[in-house]
Amino acid sequence: MAKMLRSLLYITFASVILTTVTMYYVRSPRPTDEIYFAEIDGDIVENHTSIQMVSTTDADTRKPSEDKTTMISLERERWNSFMPTEKSQQYLFPVQAWEGGPNWNYKNYRIAIEYAMITDRKLVTIPFHIHHTQPHGWLTHGWRQFNETFNVDKLQEIVPLMTPEDYAQQCDGKVEMVLQHPFATKRDISQFIFDYNRTKNSYMELWNIELPDLGSIPRTMNEIKELLEQSKTIKCLGIYRAMDFAEMIERSDTPAVLMDIDRHLERASFIRSLTKRVIPQICQGKPYVSMQWRNKTGEMCVFDMWVPWGELDCSSHFEELRQAAEYVSTAVSQYMKQNNFECVFLTFPPGSEEITQILGSKVQKIVTSAQLSQLRVPGIDEIADDNYFVSLLEQEIATRAPMFIGCNKSSWTQVVSYTRTANDQPTLYLRDIENIPKNLKKLV
């Protein structure tokens, strides 16, 4: 009987010791910045300071001499091996092509935003060159900074941003790979190579950032597809002429993504503030129509521009363009009367000035950007001689107009229409106005 009592006491004492040790590992205070583990029937136990994981297999094989620190270290190591590794940050540098106007590059940047969003990359805020018809248009010292064009804070709500200088630091001044699609347009491959080489040189001049050499330009569609696949693992990626990839990266949610981008790609705050002060004065505060006219043929002839279809017969087109301007002005005048608009805010690039007199003879009141400088609005004088900022102001005025009429082939019009569509505002294209002869629609 005495032996039985002694055995019972030993068993009870051993149970108390085991319970105390177990509670020590589970409940003793621990720093919040570490993960600790304890043996409790192979389960995960949570408390206020940690997550504990149990491995009964290891408990069976562990020697009594192993201390608490060793057990915790082994279990932490095992737990971490099952945890997914954090994806390292990747970056996207939209490589602005040495061609086109500012709005063409805005459209390319818009697609670059889309690509950055769907690939979870940090996006570089690039500057934009001014229009090639202006002095120093394509020279690097004539470019305008990103925050002078768009609202950085608003865009950062949907995509993380970084400056070119930050990119250069994070990527050792190199773009590892540039996505390029030489076959997206009718342009000859030699011209594509020439333009890319100029761009490559300008990036060295601007930020001392090195783009891949000319040998990186793909020569087949298969090479382009391979580059897209390989780019998934590239940390420091560039995309050249991002619009060339619009169809290749298209997904079922692309329209919704682009709509979200258009709501967040708003103009710089000083442009928006200036617009609020200008609008009440341009048409005495009355509802107005904003209209863009672009005589692109005249523009090409005046500035002797390169065209993809070869020689441009300017003399044969000028009469057609005059007729188109007449028809358009008459149709716009009729539309304004039908919808009780008395005033039109008219914008046009160099080479399209003839529309002012033609439309001006058919509507009650016409206001052009040249007249904006005459308004006594604080801040207007500061940008009056800078075509880049005047164009941004014109676009913001057009974006806020009750009705906007534009040229469907113009990037300027398209950028305005993106914002208007995203905000449920209508856009009417000149080619869709009634009474425009079919043979003239291609001109407008």
C-alpha positions in Angstrom: 0.0 0.0 0.0 2.8 2.4 0.9 4.5 1.6 -2.5 1.3 2.5 -4.3 1.0 5.8 -2.5 4.6 6.7 -3.3 4.0 5.9 -7.0 0.9 8.0 -7.0 2.8 10.9 -5.5 5.6 10.6 -8.1 3.1 10.6 -11.0 1.3 13.6 -9.6 4.6 15.5 -9.1 5.7 14.7 -12.6 2.4 16.0 -14.1 2.7 19.3 -12.2 6.3 19.7 -13.6 5.2 18.9 -17.2 2.2 21.3 -17.0 4.4 24.1 -15.6 7.0 23.7 -18.4 4.3 23.6 -21.1 2.6 26.8 -19.7 6.0 28.5 -19.6 6.6 28.0 -23.4 3.1 29.0 -24.3 2.3 31.9 -22.0 5.5 33.5 -20.9 5.9 37.1 -22.2 7.8 37.5 -25.5 8.9 40.4 -27.7 6.3 41.3 -30.3 8.8 41.5 -33.1 9.7 37.8 -33.1 7.8 34.5 -33.7 8.0 31.9 -31.0 6.9 28.2 -31.2 5.8 25.7 -28.5 4.7 22.1 -28.5 0.9 21.7 -28.0 -0.4 18.7 -29.8 0.7 19.8 -33.3 -1.7 22.8 -33.4 -1.1 26.5 -34.1 -1.8 28.6 -31.0 -2.3 32.4 -31.1 -2.0 34.8 -28.3 -1.5 38.6 -28.0 2.2 38.5 -28.8 2.9 35.6 -31.0 1.9 32.5 -33.1 3.1 29.2 -31.8 3.4 26.1 -33.9 3.8 22.5 -32.7 5.5 19.5 -34.3 4.8 16.4 -32.3 7.3 14.5 -34.4 10.2 16.7 -33.3 9.0 16.5 -29.7 9.4 12.7 -29.9 13.0 12.9 -31.1 14.3 16.0 -29.3 16.8 15.3 -26.5 16.0 16.5 -23.0 19.2 18.5 -23.0 18.0 20.9 -25.8 17.2 24.2 -24.3 14.3 26.6 -25.1 16.3 28.8 -27.5 17.3 25.8 -29.6 13.7 24.5 -29.9 12.4 28.0 -30.9 15.1 28.5 -33.5 14.4 25.1 -35.1 10.7 25.7 -35.2 11.0 29.3 -36.6 13.3 27.9 -39.4 10.7 25.3 -40.3 7.8 27.8 -40.2 9.6 30.3 -42.5 10.3 27.6 -45.1 6.5 27.3 -45.6 5.9 31.1 -45.7 5.7 32.7 -49.2 8.7 34.9 -50.0 8.0 38.6 -50.4 8.2 39.7 -54.0 11.0 42.2 -54.5 10.0 45.6 -55.9 10.0 45.9 -59.7 10.0 49.2 -61.6 8.7 50.4 -65.0 10.3 53.2 -66.9 8.0 54.5 -69.8 10.6 55.3 -72.4 9.2 58.4 -74.3 9.7 58.1 -78.0 11.6 60.9 -79.8 8.5 61.6 -82.0 4.9 62.7 -81.9 3.5 65.6 -79.9 2.9 65.9 -76.1 -0.6 64.3 -76.3 0.7 61.3 -78.2 3.1 60.7 -75.4 0.4 61.3 -72.8 -1.5 58.4 -74.5 1.6 56.2 -74.3 2.0 57.0 -70.7 -1.6 56.1 -70.1 -1.0 52.6 -71.4 2.3 52.4 -69.3 0.2 53.1 -66.2 -2.1 50.2 -67.1 0.9 47.9 -67.6 2.4 49.0 -64.3 -0.9 48.3 -62.5 -1.4 44.8 -63.9 2.3 43.8 -63.3 2.5 45.5 -59.9 5.4 47.8 -60.7 6.5 51.2 -59.4 6.1 53.7 -62.3 8.6 56.4 -63.2 7.2 60.0 -63.7 8.8 61.0 -66.9 8.9 64.6 -68.4 7.3 65.3 -71.7 8.7 67.1 -74.7 6.9 70.1 -76.0 5.4 70.1 -79.5 7.9 69.7 -82.3 6.5 72.8 -84.0 7.7 75.0 -81.1 11.3 76.1 -80.5 13.4 73.4 -79.0 10.4 71.1 -79.3 12.3 67.8 -79.3 15.5 69.0 -77.5 15.8 67.6 -74.0 16.1 71.1 -72.5 12.7 71.9 -73.9 10.9 69.2 -71.9 8.4 69.8 -69.1 8.4 68.0 -65.8 5.7 65.5 -65.0 4.3 67.4 -62.0 3.9 70.5 -64.3 1.6 68.3 -66.4 -0.3 65.9 -64.1 -1.4 65.8 -60.5 1.1 63.4 -58.9 -0.9 63.0 -55.6 -4.0 62.0 -57.5 -2.3 59.4 -59.7 -0.5 57.9 -56.7 -3.9 56.8 -55.4 -3.9 53.9 -58.0 -0.2 53.3 -58.8 3.1 53.9 -56.8 5.3 56.5 -58.5 9.0 57.4 -58.4 11.2 60.0 -60.1 13.8 59.2 -62.8 16.5 60.1 -60.3 15.1 57.6 -57.8 14.9 55.0 -60.5 18.6 55.6 -61.5 19.6 55.0 -57.9 17.5 51.8 -57.4 18.6 50.4 -60.8 22.2 51.5 -60.9 21.5 53.8 -63.8 20.4 51.1 -66.2 17.2 49.8 -67.9 17.8 46.0 -68.0 15.2 45.4 -70.8 13.0 47.6 -72.9 9.8 46.2 -74.4 9.6 47.2 -78.0 7.2 46.5 -80.9 8.6 47.6 -84.3 5.7 46.0 -86.2 2.8 47.8 -84.5 2.9 50.6 -87.1 3.7 50.9 -90.8 7.0 52.6 -90.1 10.0 51.1 -91.6 12.3 49.2 -89.2 15.2 51.5 -90.0 13.2 54.5 -88.9 12.2 52.7 -85.7 15.9 52.0 -85.0 16.8 55.6 -85.8 14.2 57.0 -83.4 15.1 54.6 -80.6 18.8 55.5 -80.9 18.0 59.2 -80.5 15.9 58.3 -77.5 18.7 56.2 -76.0 21.1 59.1 -76.4 18.7 61.6 -74.8 18.2 59.4 -71.7 22.0 59.5 -71.2 21.9 63.3 -71.5 18.9 63.8 -69.2 19.7 61.4 -66.3 22.7 59.3 -67.3 20.4 56.3 -67.6 21.6 53.6 -70.0 19.1 51.9 -72.3 19.8 48.6 -74.0 21.7 48.8 -77.3 20.2 48.6 -80.7 20.7 44.9 -80.8 17.9 44.5 -78.3 15.3 45.6 -80.8 13.2 42.4 -81.7 13.1 41.4 -85.3 10.1 39.0 -85.2 6.8 38.7 -83.4 8.0 35.6 -81.6 10.9 37.6 -80.2 8.4 40.3 -78.9 6.3 37.6 -77.2 9.4 36.1 -75.7 10.4 39.5 -74.3 7.0 39.9 -72.7 7.4 36.6 -71.0 11.0 37.2 -69.9 10.0 40.7 -68.6 8.1 39.1 -65.7 11.4 38.5 -63.8 13.1 41.8 -64.8 13.5 44.2 -61.9 14.2 47.4 -63.9 12.1 47.3 -67.0 11.3 49.9 -69.7 8.5 50.1 -72.2 9.0 52.0 -75.5 5.9 53.4 -77.2 3.6 51.7 -74.8 0.5 52.1 -77.0 2.1 49.5 -79.4 1.4 46.9 -76.7 -2.2 48.0 -75.9 -3.7 44.9 -77.7 -1.1 42.5 -76.4 -1.7 43.3 -72.8 -5.5 43.7 -73.1 -7.6 41.7 -70.5 -11.3 41.4 -69.8 -11.0 44.2 -67.2 -9.0 46.6 -69.4 -11.9 49.0 -70.1 -12.5 49.4 -66.3 -8.8 49.8 -65.6 -8.5 52.5 -68.2 -11.6 54.3 -67.0 -10.0 54.3 -63.5 -6.8 55.7 -64.9 -8.6 58.5 -66.7 -10.3 59.5 -63.5 -6.9 59.8 -61.8 -4.8 61.3 -64.6 -5.8 64.9 -63.9 -3.9 68.0 -64.9 -1.6 69.8 -62.6 -3.2 71.8 -59.8 -2.1 75.2 -61.0 -3.8 74.5 -64.4 -7.0 73.4 -62.7 -7.0 76.4 -60.4 -6.4 78.8 -63.4 -9.2 77.2 -65.3 -11.7 77.9 -62.5 -10.8 81.5 -62.7 -10.9 81.7 -66.6 -14.2 79.9 -67.4 -16.5 82.5 -65.9 -15.0 85.1 -68.2 -14.6 83.4 -71.5 -18.3 83.5 -72.4 -19.6 85.8 -69.6 -20.4 82.8 -67.5 -22.9 81.4 -70.1 -22.9 77.7 -71.2 -20.4 77.3 -74.0 -19.3 74.7 -76.6 -15.6 73.9 -76.7 -14.3 72.9 -80.1 -10.9 71.7 -81.4 -10.2 72.1 -85.1 -7.1 70.5 -86.5 -6.1 70.9 -90.1 -3.5 68.2 -89.9 -2.8 68.2 -93.6 -2.0 71.9 -93.4 0.1 71.3 -90.3 2.2 68.7 -92.2 2.6 71.0 -95.2 3.6 74.1 -93.2 6.2 72.3 -91.1 7.3 69.8 -93.9 6.5 66.8 -91.7 7.3 63.2 -92.4 4.2 61.1 -93.3 4.0 57.3 -93.4 2.4 57.2 -96.9 5.2 59.0 -98.7 5.0 62.4 -100.4 2.2 64.8 -99.4 0.6 66.7 -102.2 -0.2 69.9 -100.3 -1.6 72.0 -103.2 -4.4 69.5 -104.0 -5.5 69.3 -100.4 -5.8 72.9 -99.4 -9.0 73.5 -101.3 -10.6 70.4 -99.9 -9.6 71.6 -96.4 -11.2 75.0 -97.0 -14.4 73.3 -98.1 -14.2 71.0 -95.0 -13.9 74.1 -92.7 -16.9 75.7 -94.4 -19.1 72.6 -94.0 -17.9 72.1 -90.4 -18.5 75.7 -89.4 -22.0 75.6 -90.9 -22.9 72.3 -89.1 -21.5 73.5 -85.8 -23.4 76.8 -86.1 -26.6 74.8 -86.6 -25.9 72.5 -83.7 -25.3 75.5 -81.4 -28.6 77.1 -82.4 -30.5 73.9 -81.9 -29.0 73.5 -78.4 -29.1 77.1 -77.3 -25.4 77.7 -77.2 -24.3 81.3 -78.2 -20.5 81.0 -77.5 -17.8 78.7 -78.7 -14.3 78.4 -77.2 -12.1 77.4 -80.2 -8.7 75.8 -80.1 -6.4 74.9 -82.9 -2.7 74.1 -83.4 -0.4 76.1 -85.7 -1.4 75.7 -89.4 -5.1 75.7 -88.7 -5.8 79.4 -88.3 -8.2 79.7 -91.2 -11.0 78.2 -89.1 -11.2 81.3 -86.9 -12.5 83.5 -89.7 -14.7 80.9 -91.2 -16.4 79.8 -88.0 -16.4 83.3 -86.6 -18.7 84.4 -89.5 -21.3 81.9 -88.6 -21.7 81.9 -84.8 -22.6 84.7 -82.4 -19.4 84.7 -80.3 -16.1 83.0 -80.7 -13.2 83.0 -78.1 -9.7 81.6 -78.9 -6.7 80.9 -76.8 -5.1 84.1 -78.2 -7.7 86.1 -76.4 -7.1 84.4 -73.0 -4.1 86.6 -72.4 -6.4 89.7 -72.6 -8.4 88.4 -69.7 -7.6 90.0 -66.3 -7.1 86.7 -64.6 -4.2 86.2 -62.1 -1.7 83.7 -63.4 -2.7 83.9 -67.1 0.3 86.2 -68.0 2.7 83.6 -66.6 1.8 81.0 -69.1 0.6 83.1 -72.0 3.8 82.7 -74.0 4.3 79.0 -73.3 2.4 76.9 -75.8 2.7 73.8 -73.7 0.9 75.3 -70.7 -1.6 77.1 -72.8 -2.5 73.8 -74.4 -3.0 72.2 -71.0 -5.3 75.2 -70.0 -7.3 74.8 -73.3 -7.7 71.1 -72.6 -9.0 71.7 -69.0 -11.5 74.3 -70.4 -12.6 71.7 -72.9 -12.9 69.0 -70.3 -15.2 71.1 -68.2 -17.4 72.4 -71.1 -21.1 71.4 -71.3 -20.3 70.1 -74.8 -17.0 69.3 -76.5 -16.6 68.9 -80.3 -13.3 67.5 -81.5 -11.3 65.8 -84.3 -11.3 62.0 -83.8 -7.8 61.7 -85.3 -6.3 64.2 -83.0 -4.5 63.0 -79.9 -5.4 66.3 -78.3 -9.1 65.6 -78.7 -8.6 61.9 -77.6 -7.0 62.9 -74.3 -9.8 65.3 -73.6 -12.4 62.7 -74.5 -10.9 60.1 -72.2 -11.5 62.4 -69.2 -14.9 63.4 -70.3 -16.0 59.8 -70.9 -14.7 58.8 -67.5 -16.9 61.5 -65.9 -20.0 60.8 -68.1 -19.6 63.9 -70.2 -20.4 63.8 -73.9 -18.0 64.3 -76.8 -19.1 65.0 -80.4 -16.7 64.3 -83.2 -16.6 66.6 -86.3 -17.0 63.6 -88.6 -20.3 62.7 -86.9 -21.9 66.1 -87.4 -24.8 66.0 -89.8 -24.3 67.3 -93.3 -20.6 66.6 -93.5 -19.9 65.1 -97.0 -18.4 61.7 -96.8 -15.4 62.6 -98.9 -14.4 65.2 -96.3 -14.8 63.1 -93.2 -11.3 61.8 -93.5 -10.0 65.3 -93.2 -11.7 66.1 -89.9 
